[in-house]
Amino acid sequence: MGGVDLDGLATIDTDVAVVGSGGAGLMCALHAAAADAQLDLTVISKGAVGRSGCTRMVQGGYNAVLSPGDSLDLHFQDTLVGGKYLNDQELAWTLVCDAPEVIRELETRVGCFFDRAPDGRIHQKAFAGQQFDRTVHRGDLTGIEIMGRLRDQMFRIGPRELEDVRALDVVFDADGELAGLTVLDTMTGAPALVRARVVVVATGGAATMYRIAAPAREKTGDGVAMCWRAGLELRDMEMMQFHPTGLLAGDSRMTGAVLEEGLRGAGAHLLNASGERYMARYDPEAMERATRDLVARAGYTEIMEGRGTPAGGVLIDISHLGVEEVERRFAGMVARTRQIGQDLARGPVEVSPTAHFHMGGAIIDRDCRTAIAGLLVAGEDAGGVHGGNRLGGNGVAESTVFGARAGDTAAGMARERPLRDPDPGQVAASIARAMGPLEREEGPLPFPITRALKDAMWTGCGVVRDRSGLLEAQARLDELTEQAQQTSVPGAAAANPSWQEALDLVNQLTVARVIVRSALARDESRGAHHRADHPQQDDERWLRFLAARRGPDGDAVLEPRPVAFTRRSPDGQLTEAVP
Amino acid sequence: MSEPSATHPGPRLRVRVHRSDPADREHFEVERFEPMTVLDVLLAVQREQDASIGFRFSCRVAMCGTCTVRMDGRTVLACQERIGPEVEALRIDPVAGLPVIRDLLVDTRPFWEEWARITPYLVPVEGLDEPARVPPDARERELIDPSLDCIGCGACWSSCGIADADRDFLGPAALTRAMVLIADSRDAAGEERLAATGAADGVDRCHYIYGCTAACPKGLDPAGAIRRLRSWRLHGRS
C-alpha cells in the first residue's frame, strides 16, 4: 500500500499516549504519573510542548466556586442557562464540582500563583453570564501562568515528549481493539508507530477554519477528525462559539485575536459606528455582560445592517475607567491594541466577532471514556460540557478538570489493557495518506484551499446561518475536500510547514463538513447556533442534542437525542437533590 | 510601484531570510499592508513565494513564545515586531545561541536544559493544602509579580553575550525563574536553588550587559533578578 515500508517503521511502546500538550494533555500526564509513577507516559504534541494550543492563550481566567457566598449550584445553573440546557448535565456538574479542587491543586502542587484580593485570598473577577464573581486569574494573561507551571511539572515527572510530532490516526488490531497511533515527526518527516495501552485525545478544537478566528495555529480539529475516522460519535457539532470582541487588524495575522471578556465584566461599552450602545436594543438588562452568543450576534447584526465601522467592525470602549486603571487591570490587552496602532486605555478599539471555541466534540462520560475501549477524550475535543454556548472562564476549567480525570482513568485502564499489534493494513493506509501531499508530483498548494475553507465557513456557517447559505457551504466543502485530496507541496520532508498545512486542511475539512451538516439539521436557534430562517428557540422539538457518526460512505449520519435532565429541568426545577 | 497610501504606506518590502540550504532562495519582496508584523512578512513569503521556508509560530499574541527570530540583528518575537513605515528592507535570522534545524527553526533544547537545572517547579512546603494567603502588597508578591509572565521565548538567551557563547551559563530566563521560586514562601527548595544559581555557571557569569532586559518582549527584568540573586547570596534573604 503506497510503498510504505512497515519493517523499517520506528515503533515506540508506551502505557499511555497523550495527544496534545495544552491544559488537558499536561494535566492528564500529571495525574497519570501521580496515580502510578511506574507508568510509561508519552506526550505527543504537534507544536512545542506546553507552548502550543489555546490553554496557553487564556486571558481572563478560570471559573471556580471558592467563596462562601457562591455555590456549586449557582455555577451549575449559570453553566446550564449559558448552554441553553443542551449540556450533558453530568459533565457540567462534574466541571463545577471539580473546578475548586483543581484550582487548589494548581496553587498548592503545580505552583500557579494567581492574583490575590486585599485579604490575601485568591482574587476572583467578574465575567459575563454569571451570578457571582468567580473567575480566578493571573492578570489578564492567565494562560501563561497555568501552562508555564504545568510545563515545568513535566521536568519533574519526565514523560517521553514527542515534540513537533503530529498524531495521524488511531489504529486497531485484527480484533478491532485499540492498539495505538500512527504519528509523523514534523521536524524529520519520518512516520512512526506508537503502540499504547491507552490513548488520550486532547488536541483542542477547530475554530481556525473561520476567516476571523482566535485560536492558535495548531487548532485544526486534529483530535476530533481522528475520533471521527476511528468511528466515535460526536455531538453538538453545530455549536461553534464566536467571541464578541476579536481584534480587527486588516490582513495581519493578529486579526481575530481576542480582547478578553473581563473588559465587559469591568464595564466596557460596545458601540456601533454612530456611537450608540447597541446592546440596549438586544439585552437591555444584561447589556454588555450578556452571554457571548448574544453579544456576538448583536455585533454581527450591527455590522451586517450597516451600522458598523468601514472596516467591518464595532467598537469596544473602556477608556471611561481612566488610563491608569485600564493599564493596571488590563496590561496585556492594552499592549495588544497598541501593537496594532490603537489604544484601549485611551479610546474605543475596533472589534468583530471571532470564531473562538467549539462546544461540539466526541461523546464522553464523566471519566472521559468513549465508546471505544482504551480511547479517552478530554478538553475541547469532547462535547457536552457546555451545551449550546460556553461561559467565559469555563474553558480552561474544562481542559484542566477533564484532563486530570482522563489521567486518573488512563492510569487505571493501562493496568488492564495489554499492548497490541495494530493491523498493518491500517498503519500503511494511514501513513500513505499522510505522505500523499509530499509524494504527489502535481497538485494545488494547500494555502488557497485553506483560505477558501475559511471564507466558506465564515459566509455560510458563521454567526448567523440559514438553509440556503448552509447548502452553499456544503457544496463548497465538497469541492474543497476533493481538492484537498490532491494537494502537492514542494520541498523536503523535514520541517516543511506547507506539508503540515496540507494535513491540517484535511482535518479541518473533515470537521467542517460535520459542522455544516449538523447546522442544517438543527432548524431552530439555540445558543451559538442561530438560524435566520428559524430565529426562535424551539424547546418542543429541539431540547435534543445532535449525535453524528460516520456513515458507510463517509458522510455524517445524524440522530437527535433527548437531553437527560438528570439534575435540573429547563424550568429551573431540581430533578435531583443538589447540595 | 504604487504610490504610498494609508493601506499601502510604501513600496514593496525587501526581505532577506536566512536559509540553511545555500540553494534555497533568500531574497524576497512582499506587498506591504498595515499593520504588518515580521510574522505577517514570513507568512506572506510562505504563502505567495516560497512554501518551503521553515519557521515557527503558534499564538501570534506574545503568549506562546515560539516565534522568536532576529530582525536586523535584534532578537524579537516575530508576532510582536511591527514593520514601521520607515523600514524599506529587513533581514530575518534565527535566534542566536541555539542550533539551527532549518532556516529560522532552532532546537531550543539547550535553553530548556539550563532551565531544568534550577528545579523550575514548585517544591511545596509541608502542609500547603490550601492556597496561601498572600496580600497583593506583600514583599514576595512585589518581587514575584513583575517576573512572572516568562513565556520561555529565549529572546534573553539570544541577546546575552554569555549565554549564547559556547560556555556554561544558566542564562537569564532560568535565573529569573529561580528568583521567582526562591522568593515564593510556598516553596521549600530555596536554599538548594540559591546554591545552584551561585555556582560557577550561575549569577557570577553575568556581566550586566543588560541585553536580556532590553530584549524581553514581556518587559521582565532578568538582569534585575540576577542582581537580586547575587545580593541574596552575599547578604542573605531577609
Interface residues (C-beta under 8 A of the other chain):
Chain A: G47 A48 R51 S52 G53 R56 M57 I103 R104 E107 T108 R109 V110 G111 F113 F114 D115 R116 A117 P118 D119 G120 R121 I122 H123 R138 G139 L141 G143 I144 E145 G148 R149 R151 D152 Q153 F155 R156 M187 A216 R217 E218 A249 G250 D251 S252 R253 M254 A257 A335 R336 Q339 I340 G341 L445 F447 V489 P490 G491 A492 A494 A495 N496 P497 S498
Chain B: T7 F33 E34 P35 M36 T37 L39 D40 L43 Q46 R47 A51 S52 I53 G54 F55 R56 F57 S58 C59 R60 V61 A62 M63 C64 G65 T66 C79 Q80 R82 I101 R102 D103 L105 T108 W115 A116 P120 Y121 L122 P124 L128 D129 E130 P131 A132 R133 V134 P135 P136 A138 R141 I144 L148 D149 C150 I151 G152 R177 L181 D184 R186 D187
